[in-house]
Amino acid sequence: MDVMERIKQQLEANPVLLYMKGTPDFPQCGFSGRAVHILEQCGVDYGYVNIFEDPEIRENLKVYSQWPTFPQLFIKGELVGGSDIMLELFQSGELQKLLATATQSPDQA
């Protein structure tokens, strides 16, 4: 399977997906650690991809998202941004709203 197709499938399978350096239990950069902390503060379930375990995803996600750095948070298949944008949205309450709509079951919408 083509790497762009794999990215699309990952995004379709996870309403909230964080592409990060490391894992939520062991983030391997401060920005990824901050992103995990923000998501944990929101109390939301999310998927993650450790870009260090898949160099093909690491290189091609930058092209797919047109975003050069990691972490990258996607909600409902749309790029939200990195940890700085996540922090701004969290502090304004917008991130919580985005996450709430992404994690509702269809009959709750």
Secondary structure per residue as TSV (DSSP state, phi and psi in degrees):
chain	resnum	aa	ss	phi	psi
A	1	M	-	360.0	138.6
A	2	D	-	-63.7	144.9
A	3	V	H	-62.8	-35.1
A	4	M	H	-66.1	-35.9
A	5	E	H	-66.7	-38.7
A	6	R	H	-62.7	-42.4
A	7	I	H	-61.6	-47.1
A	8	K	H	-58.2	-43.3
A	9	Q	H	-65.0	-40.9
A	10	Q	H	-60.8	-43.0
A	11	L	H	-68.7	-37.2
A	12	E	H	-69.0	-32.7
A	13	A	H	-81.0	-16.3
A	14	N	-	-130.3	109.8
A	15	P	S	-59.5	-31.0
A	16	V	E	-128.0	117.8
A	17	L	E	-134.8	129.8
A	18	L	E	-113.1	118.0
A	19	Y	E	-89.7	120.7
A	20	M	E	-142.9	168.0
A	21	K	S	-92.5	110.5
A	22	G	B	97.0	-154.8
A	23	T	-	-126.8	165.1
A	24	P	S	-57.7	-34.2
A	25	D	S	-77.7	-23.4
A	26	F	S	-144.3	70.9
A	27	P	B	-63.6	142.3
A	28	Q	S	-108.9	20.0
A	29	C	S	-159.2	157.2
A	30	G	H	-63.0	-35.2
A	31	F	H	-68.0	-41.1
A	32	S	H	-65.5	-39.4
A	33	G	H	-61.3	-41.3
A	34	R	H	-64.8	-42.3
A	35	A	H	-61.1	-44.2
A	36	V	H	-61.7	-45.3
A	37	H	H	-59.8	-42.6
A	38	I	H	-62.6	-47.2
A	39	L	H	-63.3	-37.7
A	40	E	H	-66.8	-36.3
A	41	Q	H	-63.8	-30.2
A	42	C	H	-79.4	-14.5
A	43	G	T	66.8	34.0
A	44	V	-	-108.7	145.8
A	45	D	-	-77.8	140.1
A	46	Y	-	-150.1	153.5
A	47	G	E	-93.4	163.7
A	48	Y	E	-146.4	156.2
A	49	V	E	-129.4	123.7
A	50	N	E	-81.4	107.2
A	51	I	G	-67.2	-18.8
A	52	F	G	-71.3	-21.8
A	53	E	G	-87.1	-9.1
A	54	D	-	-143.4	84.3
A	55	P	H	-57.8	-30.2
A	56	E	H	-65.8	-43.4
A	57	I	H	-64.4	-43.9
A	58	R	H	-54.6	-45.1
A	59	E	H	-77.8	-41.1
A	60	N	H	-82.0	-22.9
A	61	L	H	-63.5	-34.1
A	62	K	H	-60.3	-37.1
A	63	V	H	-73.9	-46.1
A	64	Y	H	-58.4	-47.9
A	65	S	H	-90.0	-15.3
A	66	Q	T	56.7	39.3
A	67	W	-	-130.9	122.7
A	68	P	-	-83.0	-13.3
A	69	T	S	-120.9	168.7
A	70	F	S	-124.2	149.4
A	71	P	-	-77.1	167.0
A	72	Q	E	-132.3	123.3
A	73	L	E	-102.0	129.8
A	74	F	E	-117.1	135.2
A	75	I	E	-124.0	122.9
A	76	K	T	54.0	40.4
A	77	G	T	79.2	-1.5
A	78	E	E	-106.1	135.1
A	79	L	E	-67.2	127.3
A	80	V	E	-92.2	-46.6
A	81	G	E	142.6	-162.4
A	82	G	-	-95.4	-166.8
A	83	S	H	-67.1	-32.1
A	84	D	H	-65.5	-44.1
A	85	I	H	-67.1	-40.7
A	86	M	H	-58.1	-43.4
A	87	L	H	-63.5	-45.1
A	88	E	H	-60.0	-46.3
A	89	L	H	-65.7	-37.6
A	90	F	H	-64.0	-45.9
A	91	Q	H	-65.5	-29.5
A	92	S	H	-87.2	-10.6
A	93	G	T	89.6	-5.5
A	94	E	H	-69.9	-36.7
A	95	L	H	-61.9	-42.8
A	96	Q	H	-60.0	-39.4
A	97	K	H	-65.5	-44.8
A	98	L	H	-60.8	-44.2
A	99	L	H	-65.9	-37.7
A	100	A	H	-62.8	-42.4
A	101	T	H	-71.0	-31.1
A	102	A	H	-73.2	-28.0
A	103	T	H	-103.9	2.0
A	104	Q	S	-71.1	145.0
A	105	S	-	-74.5	155.7
A	106	P	T	-55.6	-33.6
A	107	D	T	-78.0	-7.9
A	108	Q	T	-90.2	-20.6
A	109	A	-	-68.8	360.0
